[in-house]
Amino acid sequence: MNIKKFIPCIYLYQTYAAAGFQDKKTVISMNPVELARFYNDNGADELIVFDLSEGDQEHEEALDVIKAVCSAVGIPVTGAGNVKRTEDIKKLLYAGCQKAALEYAVPSNIEMTKEISQRFGADKIAVCVENGETISLHKELLEKYVSRLLLVKEGILKQCVGCSSVPFVAMIPEMSLDKLLDTLNYIDLCGVTGNFVNKNAREITALKSLCADKGISVETLETEVKWEDFKQNADGMVPVVVQDCRTDEVLMVAYMNREAYETTLKSGKMTYYSRSRQELWIKGATSGHFQYVKSLTADCDMDTILAKVSQTGAACHTGKHSCFFNEIVTKDFRETNPLKIFESVLDVIKDRKVHPKEGSYTNYLFEKGIDKILKKLGEEAAEIIIAAKNPNPNEIKYEIADFLYHMMVLMVEKGVTWEEITTELSQR
C-alpha cells in the first residue's frame, strides 16, 4: 500500500526559518525548533530541513539547530542541503535525521552515492533532483543505492513520473483540492512538501480525512476497536487515564463518550466529554495546551482507556504539568526505575556544582577541572575492562557504577542531560 504523506519543510538559513530557496532573507520563524513542533503537532507525517547556510561556521550552527529539531519532534526528519562530503552525511544522521539527502545538482554528490549508501545503508539516503532527465540518466544508481527522491522544484512532477521505481516526494505549487487529490494518485508519489504544505499545516488532519474519504491511503489513527466494544458506565462513557508519552507520568483522568472517542481518532487530538458542562471538550481548545495522541490502549476488561500523549504546556487547569500533585501519604521506598535513578544522581551532582559542599569528592573533581574528570573517567573505563576478566560478577557492577558516576560529572560539566542521551540512543 502506497501511503501518501504530508511533509512540511523548513528552509534553514542563519539559524532561522526562511521563506524558500530563492527568498532566504524573508523570515518565517526565528525559532525553527518551535516551528518543527508546530508541524509535528498538527499531523505532519515527516519533516524536511533544507540547510541553506553559507560557510563552515554557519553550517555547524545549522547542524546544532537540526539536532534540536530532531530531538523536539516525534516524526522522521530528512536533512538536506550543504552536503559536500561523506562527513556531512554522517553529521546529519548523527544529528538525528532518519535520512540525509545528496544534491544531484552537485556532480561530486553523484560520485559519492555508492560509497555513502554502502556505509550508512540505502534506507538512510535520499537524493534531491531538479528534473526528470537527472533521474533517467542515473536510474540504475538511484534504484540500487537510494531509498527516496526529493523533487525540489515545483512543476516537475509529471516529467519525473515513470523515470524510476524509487518513491519520490514532490514539492508542489499552490493548487485546488481537486488538483491535490489528482496529484496524490500518482503511483510512485509517496508524499508532498513545499510551501503549499507549510501554509496549510493547520489543515493537514482535515486534508488526510478528505483523502481517506476519497480512497487515498494516508497515515491516520485507524482502529478496528469500535465504541460498542467498550464496557461503558451508566452514562455511556469510558474513563481515560492520560500519560505523558516521554516520561509515563500520569497527567490526568477524564471521560469519553462515543463522539469524543470518534473525534479523537479523526483529529489526533485528545477529546473528552465534560460531565460538568455537558459538552464535547477538545483538550487545549481554550488554553492551547493540546494533547496529541501517540497511542490508545484498552485494559483487560475493556472499560478503561490508557492514552499516551504528547502534551503541549500543562495538563492541569492549575498550571501544573500533571493534575496529580496533592500528596496524601507516602512511604520511603527504594527507586528501581533506572532513568529516575540516573536523573536523581545527576540532580545531586548539578547541585554540588552550584552549591559546593566542603569535603565533597564531586566538588573536588569540578575544582580540578575537565582534565581531572577525563583522567578519572579513563581510569574507571580501564577498571571495567580488568573487572570483566574477574569471575566475580559483583566487581564489574561496582566498576560500571563508578564509571557512570564519573560520566555524569562530565555530563554536568559539559551541560548534557539524560534526556539528550536517551533521545540520541532512541534515534540510532
Secondary structure as UniProt FT lines:
FT   STRAND          4..6
FT   STRAND          9..13
FT   TURN            14..15
FT   STRAND          16..20
FT   TURN            21..22
FT   STRAND          23..29
FT   HELIX           32..41
FT   TURN            42..43
FT   STRAND          47..51
FT   HELIX           56..72
FT   STRAND          77..80
FT   HELIX           86..94
FT   TURN            95..96
FT   STRAND          99..103
FT   TURN            104..105
FT   HELIX           107..120
FT   HELIX           122..124
FT   STRAND          125..129
FT   HELIX           132..137
FT   HELIX           139..145
FT   STRAND          148..151
FT   TURN            154..155
FT   HELIX           157..160
FT   TURN            161..162
FT   STRAND          168..171
FT   HELIX           177..184
FT   TURN            187..188
FT   STRAND          189..193
FT   HELIX           195..199
FT   HELIX           201..203
FT   HELIX           204..213
FT   TURN            214..215
FT   HELIX           227..229
FT   TURN            234..235
FT   STRAND          238..244
FT   TURN            245..247
FT   STRAND          250..256
FT   HELIX           258..267
FT   STRAND          271..274
FT   TURN            275..278
FT   STRAND          279..282
FT   TURN            283..287
FT   STRAND          291..298
FT   TURN            300..301
FT   STRAND          305..311
FT   TURN            317..318
FT   HELIX           338..354
FT   TURN            358..359
FT   HELIX           361..368
FT   HELIX           370..388
FT   HELIX           393..414
FT   HELIX           418..426
//
